[in-house]
Amino acid sequence: MKKVTLLLVLAMTGLCLKAQNIKLPEPQREGGESILKTIAIRQSDRSFKDGDISLNDLSTILWAGFGYSHGEKRTAPTAMNRQDITLYVFMEKGIYLYNAKENTLELIKKGDYRKDTDRPNGFAGKVTNIAIVSDLEKFDVEKDHHRAFTFAAMSAAYVSENMYLAADGMKKNLGTVTRYAAHQEKEVAEILDLGKYQRILLFQTIGYKK
Ligand SMILES: Cc1cc2nc3c(=O)[nH]c(=O)nc-3n(C[C@H](O)[C@H](O)[C@H](O)COP(=O)(O)O)c2cc1C
C-alpha cells in the first residue's frame, strides 16, 4: 500500500512539473545583421537592465546555441557528432532544461537561482543565464579523460559563440558575455543534480543592454 502511495505521489509530482513546462515561440531563423557584420560587432557586455529576456528572444538564442538546424544536424558542431551539450536556463521563475527537439523548456527547479551562477555581487544575478553543460560520457571519458574534456570544452565554445552571434546580430538590444563556470560549478551541479561526468563549462549571461 505504501509503495502504491509513493508511486502516486511521484506520478503527481511529475505531472505537476510537466504542467509548468514552457512551449517556446518559434526561433527567428532569418533577418538581423548579416553574419559578417555581426562578427565585426561581436563583443562581451556586462551591463544589463534587470530582468530576463523575452521568450521570443530566448528561443532564438537557444536555437542558435544548440538547436536543430536541418534534419538531425545541430547549429553547433561537436566532435564525432556526439552532440554532448545540454543547456540549462536560469530565469527568475526557475531553472529549465532546453528540449531542442520539442522547442520547450522543461522545469527542473522552481525559484530564482540566477545569482548562484555568479560570485557574490556579480553582474549576472538579475538577468538570464544559460549553463552550457557537456556530458563527457559521450566521449569515452573512462578511457581518456583529457581527450573527453578537450572535446567538451570545444563543444561549449562553439555553442557560446553561436549565442554571441545571435545576441549581437538580432538587433534586439541584447548583450551577452560568456563566463568560466569553474568557480560556481560544484554548487550549481548540485542544484541541477548533474551526473558525475556532466561538466558545466560556461555560463552565458544574456540581458538587454543598459
Ligand atoms: C573561456 C572564456 C571564459 C571567460 N570567462 C569570463 C568570466 O568569467 N567573466 C567575464 O566577465 N568574462 C569572461 N569571458 C569573456 C572575456 O573576458 C572576453 O571575451 C574578452 O575580454 C574579450 O572581449 P570581447 O568578448 O568583448 O571581445 C570569458 C571568455 C572566454 C572565451
The ligand as an SDF file (V2000), in Angstrom:
LIG
                    3D

 31 33  0  0  0  0  0  0  0  0999 V2000
   36.6990   30.6840  -21.9150 C   0  0  0  0  0  0  0  0  0  0  0  0
   36.2820   32.0870  -21.5680 C   0  0  0  0  0  0  0  0  0  0  0  0
   35.9940   32.4120  -20.2690 C   0  0  0  0  0  0  0  0  0  0  0  0
   35.5660   33.6930  -19.9130 C   0  0  0  0  0  0  0  0  0  0  0  0
   35.2280   33.9440  -18.6200 N   0  0  0  0  0  0  0  0  0  0  0  0
   34.7410   35.1600  -18.2940 C   0  0  0  0  0  0  0  0  0  0  0  0
   34.2810   35.4020  -16.9520 C   0  0  0  0  0  0  0  0  0  0  0  0
   34.3340   34.5430  -16.0820 O   0  0  0  0  0  0  0  0  0  0  0  0
   33.7770   36.6460  -16.6800 N   0  0  0  0  0  0  0  0  0  0  0  0
   33.6840   37.6210  -17.6340 C   0  0  0  0  0  0  0  0  0  0  0  0
   33.2100   38.7060  -17.3310 O   0  0  0  0  0  0  0  0  0  0  0  0
   34.1160   37.4090  -18.9270 N   0  0  0  0  0  0  0  0  0  0  0  0
   34.6210   36.2020  -19.2630 C   0  0  0  0  0  0  0  0  0  0  0  0
   34.9960   35.9550  -20.5660 N   0  0  0  0  0  0  0  0  0  0  0  0
   34.8620   36.9840  -21.5740 C   0  0  0  0  0  0  0  0  0  0  0  0
   36.2300   37.5920  -21.9100 C   0  0  0  0  0  0  0  0  0  0  0  0
   36.6880   38.3760  -20.8470 O   0  0  0  0  0  0  0  0  0  0  0  0
   36.1140   38.4260  -23.1970 C   0  0  0  0  0  0  0  0  0  0  0  0
   35.7350   37.5890  -24.2720 O   0  0  0  0  0  0  0  0  0  0  0  0
   37.4140   39.1230  -23.5250 C   0  0  0  0  0  0  0  0  0  0  0  0
   37.7030   40.1210  -22.5720 O   0  0  0  0  0  0  0  0  0  0  0  0
   37.3900   39.7670  -24.9120 C   0  0  0  0  0  0  0  0  0  0  0  0
   36.3310   40.6920  -25.0050 O   0  0  0  0  0  0  0  0  0  0  0  0
   35.2270   40.5850  -26.1550 P   0  0  0  0  0  0  0  0  0  0  0  0
   34.4620   39.2980  -25.9420 O   0  0  0  0  0  0  0  0  0  0  0  0
   34.3510   41.7910  -25.9680 O   0  0  0  0  0  0  0  0  0  0  0  0
   35.9430   40.5650  -27.4580 O   0  0  0  0  0  0  0  0  0  0  0  0
   35.4530   34.6900  -20.9200 C   0  0  0  0  0  0  0  0  0  0  0  0
   35.7590   34.3550  -22.2420 C   0  0  0  0  0  0  0  0  0  0  0  0
   36.1560   33.0730  -22.5740 C   0  0  0  0  0  0  0  0  0  0  0  0
   36.4490   32.7290  -24.0240 C   0  0  0  0  0  0  0  0  0  0  0  0
  1  2  1  0
  2  3  1  0
  2 30  2  0
  3  4  2  0
  4  5  1  0
  4 28  1  0
  5  6  2  0
  6  7  1  0
  6 13  1  0
  7  8  2  0
  7  9  1  0
  9 10  1  0
 10 11  2  0
 10 12  1  0
 12 13  2  0
 13 14  1  0
 14 15  1  0
 14 28  1  0
 15 16  1  0
 16 17  1  0
 16 18  1  0
 18 19  1  0
 18 20  1  0
 20 21  1  0
 20 22  1  0
 22 23  1  0
 23 24  1  0
 24 25  2  0
 24 26  1  0
 24 27  1  0
 28 29  2  0
 29 30  1  0
 30 31  1  0
M  END
$$$$
